[in-house]
Amino acid sequence: MLSPNRFGYSVRQAWNNKHGLKLNRVLKYVALFAIGVSSFVVLRRMDVACRGGSRTAPTVLKGYTETVTSKNGEKISFEMVAVPGGTFVMGSPQNEPGHKDDEGPQHEVRVAPFYICTTETTLELFLAYYEETMSAKKEFTAAEEARKEAEQSRNDVDAITGPTPVYGDLTMGYGKKNPAIGMTWHNAMTFCRWLSGKTGRKYRLPTEAEWEYACRAGSTGGSRTAPTGFGNDPNQLKDYVWYKADSDGEPHEVARKKPNGWGLYDMLGNVREWVYDFYNSTAYTEVANKNLVVNPTGPKSGKVHTTRGGAYDSSIEELRCAARAFEEKWWRMNDPQIPKSKWWLPQMDFIGFRVATSIDPNDKSIGNQNNGKK
């Protein structure tokens, strides 16, 4: 017969054996779950880093102010905003109001992080470039022949051969805070080379994919609702866009309307913007069979280049992030020269551009307030 103490010990031992085993199992499962969650987080972060971002995992980046010094000693500044890398659906569906065939088929695109200017390039900055690099007409041919040799031997901004004198008034009567206008794609690209030489940072035109991604500002909605959230309401449209109904038939100073969700002004309306890519109406068809297109730069060759964003004379249907346009022959009709100038589109006050630059993780000068060279 068991004594009370012995009996009590046996009961406690049995209870501990039974319930202690369950407790150990619970603790084991909890530990395994915690390890699994931690592994998932680490792998997810690695995946985002490799992919350059995603729809739901924003990359923390900071913008910066760039300042250049003109030939006359004037300091001119502009803001660059950091755009997180990510994946988005490029183009528009057939049922989107205003949809055109060259906007489809829709396809998934991934872009790396980059910087883009908050505004279109201003006349103030473009005039600094023009005055510093303009080639006299009689010297133009000789200068072009010497350009390649000069570029190979020098990396100085002085080696850049700029545009010939413009036919007419470059400003077309607009103020220095208005967007620069009437330049060809070639002229805009040359400006980017000049700006790169002035700052030591490689500026360029945004690609068509980068431009649309920045215009959408992270939204997965329709290509008009993305930058503003106003849909087709013309009353709200006027808060964000200079277009046919509110522009009085002319472009306006940059950054006078509200910006999109990423702080970019006038992505729609005001003036059309040159992008890097050649235009091809079937460009999307050629890449649509791929599961994912990474950092596309458009067709390898072509006759004209793409423009984006619409202008001050655009209808509502044109004011969509997915809407595409291109240089048309009549854009050069006011140029009396034969052959037509490679630099200018005289009196065409609806075409401009904004600059972009890739993100170099080793660039320690990002954030400096003045990177101009005297």
Buried (B, 14 or more C-beta within 10 A) or exposed (E): EEEEEEEEEEEEEEEEEEEEEEEEEEEEEEEEEEEEEEEEEEEEEEEBEEBBBBEEBBBEBEBBEBBBBBEEEEEBEBBBBBBBBBBBBBBBBEEBEBBBEBBBBBBBBBBBBBBBBBBBBBBBBBBBBBEBBBBEEEEBEEBEEEBEEBBEEEEEBEBBBBBBBBBBEBBBEBEBBBBBBBBBBBBBBBBBBBBBBBBEBBBBBBBBBBBBBBBBBBBEEBBBBBBBBBEBEEEBBBEBBBBBEBBEEBBBBBBEBBBBEBBBBBBBBBBBBBBBBBBBEEBBBEBBEEEEBBBBEBBEEBEBBBBBBBBBBBEBBBBBBBBBBBBEEEBBEBBEEEEBBBBBBBBBBBBBBBBBBBBEEEBEEBEEEEBBEE
